[in-house]
């Protein structure tokens, strides 16, 4: 970013560039992608947790009789309408994994009570997920401070592991509904960096290339993904996440990514590079009509601040792959590596009213673009974004198939191309050419 520019705070930054027609399109898409159910007040039990004065033998049902530990929460199966409240200013080490599921209009809620800073959940690199949900649904997580960092050693990258801050996953071959992450601060997650392709000659501590689809790009701040009980005998049907919202939150200095959504596909390889899993094809596809492709649905990422400026391993700020029906709206992304907002194998994605700046190459990544509609993305709309001071502004990496509408964006000060399109002939003749920015500096 140009020197002297004041810092950007999270929050709405309307640019005022949408025409009436574009507003109509956005409103229609937002209505179509609205959550399947609204959260309403519902009866349930409220449980209190106090890291200083609580006691695990207490009932937990009042502030005076609060529980103390994450382990006590993890031993409990909660019911629809229940609330789990952690005391403000409290701090816990380990993993927060409450059991049970809510139901439509009666989600289970995790949040805070009392004054003080947001309750802190510190994985400290000792657990794979600091906050975890697995084969559960109808959950809302609010107002927590989450980290999961293994201390650095004398060798850069040596402390990177298969780590996440908040992780929502499942493997039971059904649709899992309604996940809301709201007002959380996720930071300092030392996740390993695994790239889908590349050359293994570039491997370094914490950074690996050619790991395949399932092993790559699944560490970081907030991760939504799915898996299978056994990789050699997967079930006939995938697990699908539906109605996912991440909003009003900050994600800082997390690797590989800030926010991730991805589906399982069955391409795991052994150390010798040979396949060890049975392919499912749920997360990849050969054409827009590929019937095996089974994406997650109804994804909203809105009004968040993602900054990767404090880590050399913070790559994609937002990586939305294997989704159908998504809105990425009013986010601020600062100093990501490779791509600020990337869609890959995705349909019906609207990326609008975001500010993305200072994207750079990190951890062996090849790109430095703000927004990327990548391989196999159809019916994508990129509109009304403020894209500045990146390597490339908007990358249309449509080297397999796809279609994207780009309109009403402000592109300024990107050092190589404001807009670049990479499609092989003959498709390239339908793609607008890249051109050098009049403000171009030396290529990164």
Steps between C-alpha positions, in 0.01 A plus 500: 500500500626848424678666792301754697163330444310476824423152629175334398266381770256212459146600418283602209676700230236570231663645192180632351574364153216253453245603244130440562516193280793354691327567829202306371721204407673505837172524690352211304804279558510588868135406536557170322797421720336606828522248785239229483380592849512800729631470853222558752493504875462147632494342842799302615751479782769764546837372625769725645876441496748698712872425459587653838217432745307216338490137612432201277292331771257793503173496305625756249154652469571834670789742521541409870515129415712523183714223357872559467659300216477429130505130587172538691342662195635222279338229714155652454252434221303820460143522375313734266466850641783462754754777556864462610632826643866553587586777741650815354869536578542125546768291331513127427770278348412202282206416274140613530282223356145496634283209384144487369298684236229759491206494266321737265421827680661361818879514450752443776691820573849555638586847621598708800359655815624777725739789435859478386678384183364221285556154654828354369534145365872426457589179319873580521570252220421206728165423336414489130192721550461757776120502445343198331162375376473161327183338361303767683261769375303808601778674690577868549840610638538859613743733678795267558874565465666194343865419430701186429871577463792268562797708617763578238834324500832609358400361160234698310193286426600218735206578731234469229256212548155376394328768712183711491330756719131415444425180307157378385504159331318169464501159332153350547364537144222746572431871475613692808312827538548846648835616629547861607840643602439855619719757673794271565870588494715218361873560488845345510438152359820328381350278233718319248505613137408226253459577130290293258769488232842646439841337531611310809847645445360813663409322826616673816420469871125545529454540124428211261409481133303249295300373798174463304154639563401356837822570685546855370358833614316374808681672784449849636258718690146377423463180296184330372565165334384138487665160491421126503526230770739293288699624203523158331125428526312832495122504536273538199393854592699802620443723799379846398504819708206735444429851628842615618560857618821669613437863590621797703824322591876551477753243380865594539829325430371151434650251257433354247185709470261729679162348406467173304208301356576171318361154423665155515597333170718195579839577344731442799845374405765319699859605553594337169245711313268210423125520580393347832134609497204406283389803295149637549508802269278700736745787521631515142330492163570466132220726374230734622249215466705240692233320705750358750605845617321568833570849637410659831209743471383841618823656628521859624822676602418856594651799681822335616857626524776260395864601533800277435766768539662341803578159349713388208272195462160671478390425146137512382296730721176339375495174304153395385515177311223245436220745577175581325320816598737731688520869585831662601401852599651805676819335621842664538804290410853623565833345400393146413733271310408364154136617495277714718171342392511186285221282361587158352256237367207718604167621362279803562747705703458876549815685616403859568578815700829368637830683542805287423851641508871418539471138385847353451675172426562284807616148585569397141172625355508605136245784510434829674147593395217660691209298355521179298219316323705188441451160339148373439312806630165574337252782539738709710440875542782728618363849555545825692829401664790732587816319389828682547873461553515127426720313255205433269155643552242249374613168353264298283679166499249315283739242359244216502148644469287766660343842463538820700347847490735778619346846540498824700831434678768757586850370414791720598875473550529125437861448403461263205148471352175655621312221317656185361333210322670166446312265269650276235404547134242491354306605811738792547342690214187542715702632791599863542877545461726596787663837481776669699395748765599862430629497859698182446817440694746216453321162499507318838 
